[in-house]
Amino acid sequence: MRLVQLFHRSGERRAAAVEGDSLRMLESASVYAALESGAAFRATGGTLAYAPIYAGESDWSLLPPIDHPEPARCLVSGTGLTHTRSAANRDAMHAAAQAQITDSMRMYQLGVVRGKPAAGEIGAAPEWFYKGSGVILRAHNQPLDVPAYAEDGGEEPEIAGVYVIDSEGAPRRIGMTQGNEFSDHFFERKNYLNLAGSKLRTCSIGPELVLDPDFRRVNGNVIIERAGRPVWSADVVSGEGAMCHSLANIEHHHFKFAAHRRPGDIHVHFFGASAFSFGAGVALEDGDVMQVRFDGFGLPLCNPIRIDRSPERAITVRPW
């Protein structure tokens, strides 16, 4: 089952299920409301044409496929250094291990060696980062912002897990969705200690939430379009077969923290990327459109990039 969330220009919200070229309206105004009420995802008789909504040519528009009525109770985070490299890179990594290697490579190597423990066992902790609360989530067709203080902005085509913490404090995986874990790679490249700050950017998920996806190996692609023409593209791959950490190990190390198990909270957690345009030397320009698509996850996720060229202004803090 694949779900979307919709917003009407009149202010109405609805959740809907994807049925081919149509959207079947659900009784609930949101995915979260359906989960909280225990109403599951009961459908009504109404349907909408999907194509004009997807294209932005309807009074209905797409929202992120999950959100929380209190955005501060949606935690957006991610796991890096997760995806298996090519054989050549793996050989280079092992060769470098005999000499001085970076902390990033050490972290990746830990995942290769101990990232997929046996069932019931605990493996090595992956790299973890915080992106923000639910206020940073953007939907299909909405711009991702490069603020005035940033040095760059670039796509990271990923799959994200979507979770809700039940009334007993246990994490429950609702499903997964396509994502663009947008980051400031130029700032990060200057010094690996900039990683935390480079991740505090808007990001996008959707347009669809897949309730029971096959995450063994997921093929996809990413395309950068400029003025309606592709300027860069690449095949990408995700899923456990392409990663050095198992899903269970990633989930354990995220939810082992008691603060991440507060009943009623939502978590959106990115699982990492295998390719992105910055790594190929591509600098995105204002108005470029980033498209992310993974097999089995519905229509592609598209977002323009919006760059703030105004001068950076100092933030002044005054005594209360």
Number of C-alpha atoms within 10 A of each C-alpha: 13 22 28 25 28 23 17 13 11 8 7 10 18 19 27 30 21 20 15 10 10 15 22 23 24 24 19 22 17 26 23 22 18 17 16 14 9 9 11 15 20 13 15 12 8 12 16 16 14 17 14 13 16 19 12 14 10 15 12 22 20 26 26 21 29 28 22 20 11 12 15 14 18 24 22 25 21 23 22 16 25 26 23 21 16 9 9 8 11 14 12 11 17 13 11 13 14 8 7 8 13 11 10 13 15 15 17 23 19 18 26 19 13 18 24 21 16 12 8 8 10 16 21 18 18 23 16 17 18 16 25 18 20 24 17 18 27 23 24 26 21 20 21 28 22 22 18 14 13 20 13 21 27 25 30 24 33 30 28 26 22 23 20 25 19 17 13 10 15 15 22 13 17 19 18 27 31 28 35 30 28 25 26 22 21 17 19 18 12 10 9 13 11 15 18 13 16 22 22 19 20 23 27 28 29 32 29 29 29 24 16 12 15 14 15 13 13 19 14 18 18 25 22 24 18 17 9 10 11 13 14 15 17 15 14 20 24 24 21 21 15 20 25 23 30 22 17 19 23 24 16 16 17 20 15 10 10 9 8 17 21 18 16 20 22 31 30 26 27 28 28 22 24 19 20 23 21 17 10 11 8 13 12 22 16 15 17 20 24 30 22 25 25 24 15 16 23 19 17 22 27 26 25 21 22 19 19 14 12 9 9 11 8 7 6 5 6 5 3 3
